[in-house]
Amino acid sequence: MQQTRLTLTTDVTVDDTGRFLEVPFHVADDITEIRINITVVPKLSGSCIIDVGLCDSLRVRGWSGSTKYELVIGLDHATSGYVGGDILPGTWKVLLGVYVAGRAGATVRTEITLVEASRQWLQGDLHVHTVHSDGAYTLLQLDEIARDKGLDFIALTDHNTVSQNWAYPRETSVTYIPSMELTTYHGHANLFGVAVPCDDFRVQSSSDVSRLTSEARGRGAKISINHPFDDAGPSCQWRWGYDVSFDWLEVWNGPWRESNAQALSLWQSMLASGKRVIAVGGSDTHREHAYVRHGYPTCYVYSKSRRTGDILEAIGAGLVSMSYRPNGPRLALQAEDALMGGETQGDSFTVSVTNAKALDELVLITEVGEIKRHVVSTPGDLEIAGKHNAGQFLRAELWRYFTEVDKMLIAALSNPIFIKR
Ligand SMILES: [Zn+2]
């Protein structure tokens, strides 16, 4: 994380009493967080009260009087009394309100830290239900679980409702992605990223679905078709076809099982036919369950910031891989200059695996199927480099032996690098 630090000193005199002094500083593009620390040193002993506020390049963003001298303002969080959100480039000003200047004035030291956007791996769950639909967890319980597991983001995908998008906690380390699971009698789709993706969820035909998903996309939503082969209920399988307007395919829903294997092979055939579809996963947790738990699977997203828009942008770009649990094994691919989701004309690649276990099997796959298998010998992080002759795409899977079920299951799954021939 790149940071710029500056310290500015302001001399406050008795004549400044009742005035607002300004401490200007420059904010460049791509700043994701501003931290401000104020220290007031009176020139003589005695009372000296300096109030504090902050202006962005257009308007006052907050005021905390003399109650808070440590301020943070970020894209989706801020100290109470300040408004988080967009950090506009330009001249910002710390406001110093001189309430009581003391007998001889004071020196005010303003330390400013500007945090620049830089891509980082975030982990989260893209499919979660709460009491706002048929889940058992309140949003506060969910927040506690998410923080406990180290999840950075959660998509609130309650069925056919959006009330959760108004009710989630704002002052938390977790980024909540406002979402809705469009739940029809012939399949489910997540609409991510906007509080109100549609005005009415009821659809009766593929053209209704297309109209609704196009409308949601027009409002800024990203769409995933969910658990297309899940037979848990009569309406879970996707029967609206794949010509409808969508962005991503949920190939990994909850614990790895046959319906996920079918979704994976559907995705493989889409990719082999030249369709550049990004795969996502989510736990679909509703209530306490032995295997269906928050973050099982987790999506690792290589995002510019913790902001919803940046997380969704990174997923859309294909900078996402899945892992069977939070802090589980993570796959990333590189081919020449391209990262996952990117495009290359070259024939060399590097796969990196984080948190591997001995005897894990790393499998490389192209449109013709498996092209290489590597058995991990030492646990930890590893990198495998080589050449490929893929014509459409290259992707990776990590398989692991799980004693609970006495078989090899997928432990991590990458998105592809696309090949341009
Ligand atoms: Zn569903």
Boltz pocket constraint, residues with backbone or C-beta under 6 A from the ligand:
constraints:
  - pocket:
      binder: B
      contacts: [[A, 181], [A, 188], [A, 226], [A, 227], [A, 236]]
      max_distance: 6.0
